[in-house]
Amino acid sequence: MGRSLRGDYRQLLTSGGEAAILAWSLFAPQIFIATASAATAAGLAFFAWIDCHRRGRAVADTPTSLIASAAQGYVELAGTSRLLPGRQLVAPLSGESCVWYRYRIERYDGDDWSIEEEDESETPFLIEDASGACMIQPQGAEMTGLKPSTWYNDQTDNARSWRVLARGDLRKTEWLLRADEEVHALGDFTTLRDKPLGDILRGETAARIAGWKDAPGTLAERFDLDANGEVGAREWELARSQARRETLREFGEAQELHLLRLPEDRRPFLIRRGADGEAAGRTSYGRWAVFHIAIFLLALASLPHALGKPW
């Protein structure tokens, strides 16, 4: 997600800002403030409408392809989310297994919430259909259709709306895409062969070794052959060889690897949870586009009212 809000949450924040600025223009006492506020609301709404329209057209105009027969370039894939073989990803707040997560921790200061920590996973995962599998690199993707889970302080159950907030309270929110869920993904489809495929395999091998380093007990158990409590140079070479073998076994003997990633030409990179991802994506962007254009027209209509106020 690139540390930014995505999908409906971003649209909700943008539209809320537009509406607040427009409301301010109606009640501002002076012509300059009222006119500037109305013009700002109109400008924000217009560019937000363009963004929604562009994304909606991308979803509507790109047919869904089978992975095995997809053309190189901008495509939409529909299938089931899978972990890469031999990989595990655990969400940091809930401890649930997933293929992708995002979380945010906020603190209540008595007036508002401020973000203390937020992050999202960048681990590749698979989308699989009847014809094959494709690895998704999620960096830069707009993840939509995910339902947030929210907790306060150390609660493990979902937060209740009637809870009285106290200064210093923590709010924790998590979004998950789990394995075996239906997904639609729209992005740049590339089939890697020869050297590019080798680069991916080397990267996956390095990631596997890094994971072993993060679990030193497991590393020593597997590769500390002389039982001295340390992994020496010879044992490290054995670990690297084993990592290469496991990576090659996971990817099989295939001479190519299908990959979906962020397009370089600024077209949207969308991943939506749900079997109706294409239709839901069009509907969602269509609704927000209507809202933004309505704010734009209302802002224009409010300009005569703003211009009639005193200096």
C-alpha positions as CSV (number, residue, x, y, z in Angstrom):
1,M,0.0,0.0,0.0
2,G,2.9,2.2,0.1
3,R,1.9,3.5,3.6
4,S,-1.1,5.3,2.2
5,L,-4.9,4.7,2.6
6,R,-6.4,2.6,-0.1
7,G,-9.7,2.1,-1.9
8,D,-12.9,3.0,-0.1
9,Y,-11.0,4.4,2.9
10,R,-9.1,6.9,0.8
11,Q,-12.3,7.9,-1.0
12,L,-14.1,8.3,2.3
13,L,-11.3,10.6,3.6
14,T,-11.2,12.6,0.4
15,S,-14.9,13.1,0.1
16,G,-15.2,14.0,3.8
17,G,-12.6,16.7,3.3
18,E,-14.4,18.0,0.3
19,A,-17.7,18.2,2.1
20,A,-16.2,19.9,5.2
21,I,-14.5,22.6,3.0
22,L,-17.8,23.1,1.1
23,A,-19.7,23.5,4.4
24,W,-17.1,26.0,5.7
25,S,-17.6,28.1,2.5
26,L,-21.3,28.3,3.2
27,F,-20.9,29.6,6.8
28,A,-17.7,31.6,6.4
29,P,-18.5,35.3,7.1
30,Q,-16.1,36.9,4.6
31,I,-16.1,36.8,0.8
32,F,-12.5,35.9,0.5
33,I,-12.7,32.9,2.8
34,A,-16.0,31.7,1.4
35,T,-14.9,32.0,-2.2
36,A,-11.5,30.3,-1.6
37,S,-13.2,27.5,0.3
38,A,-15.8,26.9,-2.5
39,A,-13.1,26.9,-5.2
40,T,-10.9,24.5,-3.2
41,A,-13.8,22.1,-2.7
42,A,-14.6,22.2,-6.4
43,G,-11.0,21.6,-7.4
44,L,-10.5,18.7,-5.0
45,A,-13.8,17.1,-6.1
46,F,-13.0,17.5,-9.8
47,F,-9.6,15.8,-9.5
48,A,-11.0,13.1,-7.3
49,W,-13.7,12.5,-9.9
50,I,-11.1,12.1,-12.6
51,D,-9.2,9.6,-10.5
52,C,-12.3,7.5,-9.8
53,H,-13.3,7.7,-13.5
54,R,-9.9,6.6,-14.6
55,R,-9.8,3.6,-12.2
56,G,-13.4,2.6,-13.0
57,R,-12.6,2.6,-16.7
58,A,-9.5,0.5,-16.1
59,V,-11.6,-2.1,-14.4
60,A,-14.4,-2.0,-17.0
61,D,-12.1,-2.0,-20.1
62,T,-9.7,-4.8,-19.1
63,P,-11.1,-8.3,-19.7
64,T,-10.3,-11.1,-17.3
65,S,-7.6,-13.4,-18.6
66,L,-6.5,-16.9,-17.7
67,I,-3.0,-16.9,-16.3
68,A,-1.6,-19.5,-18.8
69,S,-2.9,-17.5,-21.8
70,A,-2.7,-13.9,-20.6
71,A,-1.0,-11.4,-22.9
72,Q,2.1,-9.6,-21.6
73,G,1.1,-6.1,-20.3
74,Y,-1.9,-4.8,-18.5
75,V,-4.3,-7.6,-17.5
76,E,-6.9,-8.6,-15.0
77,L,-6.6,-12.0,-13.3
78,A,-9.3,-13.8,-11.2
79,G,-8.5,-16.7,-9.0
80,T,-7.7,-17.9,-5.4
81,S,-5.0,-16.4,-3.1
82,R,-2.3,-18.8,-2.1
83,L,0.9,-18.6,0.0
84,L,4.1,-19.3,-1.8
85,P,5.0,-23.0,-1.1
86,G,7.0,-23.3,2.1
87,R,6.1,-19.7,3.2
88,Q,4.2,-18.6,6.2
89,L,3.0,-15.0,6.9
90,V,1.5,-14.1,10.3
91,A,-0.4,-10.9,11.0
92,P,1.3,-8.9,13.8
93,L,-1.9,-7.9,15.7
94,S,-4.2,-10.9,15.5
95,G,-1.6,-13.6,14.9
96,E,-3.6,-15.0,12.0
97,S,-2.1,-16.7,9.0
98,C,-2.6,-14.6,5.8
99,V,-1.0,-13.8,2.5
100,W,-1.1,-10.0,3.0
101,Y,-1.7,-7.7,6.0
102,R,-1.9,-4.1,6.9
103,Y,-2.1,-2.7,10.4
104,R,-2.4,0.6,12.2
105,I,-2.0,1.5,15.9
106,E,-3.4,4.9,17.1
107,R,-3.5,6.7,20.4
108,Y,-6.4,8.8,21.7
109,D,-5.2,12.1,23.2
110,G,-8.6,13.2,24.5
111,D,-9.5,15.1,21.3
112,D,-8.5,12.9,18.4
113,W,-6.6,9.8,17.2
114,S,-3.0,10.1,16.2
115,I,-1.1,7.3,14.3
116,E,1.7,5.8,16.4
117,E,2.6,2.9,14.1
118,E,1.5,1.4,10.8
119,D,2.9,-1.0,8.3
120,E,2.0,-3.6,5.7
121,S,3.5,-6.7,4.3
122,E,5.5,-6.8,1.1
123,T,5.8,-10.6,0.9
124,P,4.9,-12.0,-2.6
125,F,1.9,-14.4,-2.8
126,L,0.2,-16.4,-5.5
127,I,-3.1,-16.0,-7.4
128,E,-4.1,-19.4,-8.9
129,D,-6.8,-20.2,-11.4
130,A,-7.6,-23.4,-13.4
131,S,-4.8,-22.8,-15.9
132,G,-1.9,-22.0,-13.6
133,A,-0.4,-19.7,-10.9
134,C,1.0,-16.2,-10.9
135,M,3.2,-14.5,-8.3
136,I,1.9,-11.1,-7.1
137,Q,4.4,-8.5,-5.8
138,P,2.0,-6.4,-3.7
139,Q,4.2,-3.3,-3.3
140,G,2.2,-0.3,-4.5
141,A,-1.1,-2.2,-4.9
142,E,-4.5,-0.7,-3.9
143,M,-6.1,-3.4,-1.8
144,T,-9.9,-3.2,-1.5
145,G,-12.7,-5.3,-0.3
146,L,-11.0,-6.1,3.0
147,K,-13.0,-5.7,6.2
148,P,-11.0,-4.2,9.1
149,S,-10.8,-5.7,12.6
150,T,-10.5,-3.2,15.4
151,W,-9.5,-3.6,19.1
152,Y,-9.0,-1.1,21.9
153,N,-6.0,-1.5,24.2
154,D,-5.5,-5.2,24.9
155,Q,-9.0,-6.4,23.9
156,T,-9.1,-9.4,21.7
157,D,-12.8,-9.0,20.7
158,N,-14.0,-6.4,18.2
159,A,-14.4,-2.9,19.7
160,R,-17.9,-1.9,20.9
161,S,-19.3,1.5,19.9
162,W,-20.5,2.3,23.4
163,R,-17.1,2.1,25.0
164,V,-16.1,5.3,26.8
165,L,-12.6,6.4,25.6
166,A,-10.0,7.5,28.0
167,R,-6.9,9.6,27.3
168,G,-4.1,7.3,26.3
169,D,-6.3,4.6,24.9
170,L,-4.9,2.6,21.9
171,R,-6.9,1.6,18.9
172,K,-5.5,-1.2,16.8
173,T,-6.9,-1.9,13.3
174,E,-5.9,-4.7,10.9
175,W,-6.8,-5.7,7.4
176,L,-6.1,-9.2,6.1
177,L,-6.2,-11.1,2.9
178,R,-6.2,-14.7,3.8
179,A,-5.2,-17.8,1.8
180,D,-7.9,-19.5,-0.3
181,E,-9.9,-16.3,-0.8
182,E,-11.3,-15.3,-4.2
183,V,-9.5,-12.3,-5.6
184,H,-9.3,-10.1,-8.7
185,A,-6.0,-8.5,-9.5
186,L,-5.3,-5.8,-12.1
187,G,-1.8,-4.9,-13.0
188,D,1.3,-5.4,-15.2
189,F,1.6,-9.1,-16.2
190,T,5.1,-10.3,-17.1
191,T,6.5,-13.7,-17.8
192,L,10.1,-14.0,-16.7
193,R,12.6,-16.3,-18.4
194,D,16.3,-17.0,-18.2
195,K,18.1,-14.1,-16.4
196,P,15.1,-12.3,-15.0
197,L,13.8,-15.6,-13.6
198,G,17.2,-16.3,-12.1
199,D,17.1,-12.9,-10.4
200,I,13.8,-13.8,-8.8
201,L,15.0,-17.2,-7.7
202,R,18.1,-15.6,-6.1
203,G,15.9,-13.0,-4.3
204,E,13.7,-15.8,-3.0
205,T,16.7,-17.7,-1.8
206,A,18.0,-14.7,0.0
207,A,14.6,-14.0,1.6
208,R,14.6,-17.7,2.8
209,I,18.0,-17.3,4.4
210,A,17.0,-14.0,6.0
211,G,14.0,-15.8,7.5
212,W,16.2,-18.5,9.0
213,K,18.4,-15.8,10.5
214,D,15.4,-14.3,12.3
215,A,14.8,-17.7,13.9
216,P,18.3,-18.6,15.2
217,G,17.0,-21.6,17.2
218,T,15.6,-23.2,14.0
219,L,18.8,-22.3,12.2
220,A,21.0,-24.0,14.8
221,E,18.8,-27.0,15.0
222,R,19.0,-27.6,11.2
223,F,22.6,-26.7,10.5
224,D,24.7,-26.8,13.7
225,L,26.3,-30.1,12.8
226,D,29.0,-30.0,15.5
227,A,26.5,-29.0,18.2
228,N,28.7,-26.2,19.5
229,G,25.8,-23.7,19.6
230,E,27.0,-21.7,16.6
231,V,26.6,-21.9,12.8
232,G,30.1,-21.8,11.3
233,A,31.3,-20.9,7.8
234,R,31.0,-24.4,6.5
235,E,27.5,-24.8,8.1
236,W,26.5,-21.5,6.6
237,E,27.4,-22.8,3.1
238,L,25.3,-25.8,3.8
239,A,22.4,-23.6,4.8
240,R,22.8,-21.5,1.6
241,S,22.8,-24.7,-0.5
242,Q,19.7,-26.0,1.2
243,A,18.0,-22.7,0.7
244,R,18.7,-22.8,-3.1
245,R,17.4,-26.4,-3.3
246,E,14.2,-25.6,-1.4
247,T,13.6,-22.5,-3.6
248,L,14.1,-24.5,-6.8
249,R,11.9,-27.3,-5.5
250,E,9.1,-24.7,-4.8
251,F,9.3,-23.2,-8.2
252,G,9.7,-26.6,-9.9
253,E,11.6,-27.2,-13.1
254,A,9.6,-24.5,-15.0
255,Q,11.6,-22.3,-17.3
256,E,9.3,-19.3,-16.7
257,L,7.6,-17.5,-13.9
258,H,4.4,-15.4,-14.3
259,L,4.5,-12.2,-12.3
260,L,1.9,-9.4,-11.6
261,R,3.2,-6.1,-10.3
262,L,2.8,-2.3,-10.2
263,P,2.6,-0.9,-13.8
264,E,5.3,1.6,-14.7
265,D,2.9,3.8,-16.7
266,R,0.9,5.0,-13.6
267,R,-2.1,2.8,-14.5
268,P,-3.8,1.5,-11.3
269,F,-2.6,-1.6,-9.6
270,L,-5.7,-3.1,-8.0
271,I,-6.3,-6.2,-5.8
272,R,-9.8,-6.7,-4.7
273,R,-11.1,-9.5,-2.4
274,G,-14.2,-11.3,-3.5
275,A,-15.6,-13.4,-6.3
276,D,-17.4,-10.4,-7.7
277,G,-14.3,-8.2,-7.7
278,E,-14.8,-6.8,-11.2
279,A,-18.4,-5.8,-10.8
280,A,-17.8,-4.6,-7.2
281,G,-14.9,-2.5,-8.4
282,R,-16.9,-0.8,-11.1
283,T,-19.8,-0.2,-8.7
284,S,-17.5,1.2,-6.0
285,Y,-15.7,3.6,-8.3
286,G,-19.0,4.6,-9.9
287,R,-20.6,5.5,-6.6
288,W,-17.6,7.6,-5.5
289,A,-17.4,9.3,-8.9
290,V,-21.1,10.4,-8.6
291,F,-20.4,11.7,-5.1
292,H,-17.4,13.7,-6.2
293,I,-19.1,15.2,-9.2
294,A,-22.1,16.2,-7.0
295,I,-19.7,18.0,-4.6
296,F,-18.1,19.7,-7.6
297,L,-21.5,21.0,-8.9
298,L,-22.6,22.1,-5.4
299,A,-19.4,24.0,-4.9
300,L,-19.9,25.8,-8.2
301,A,-23.5,26.6,-7.3
302,S,-22.3,28.0,-4.0
303,L,-20.0,30.6,-5.6
304,P,-22.6,33.3,-6.1
305,H,-23.6,32.9,-2.5
306,A,-19.9,33.3,-1.5
307,L,-19.4,36.3,-3.7
308,G,-22.3,38.1,-2.1
309,K,-20.7,38.1,1.3
310,P,-19.0,41.2,2.8
311,W,-15.3,41.8,2.5
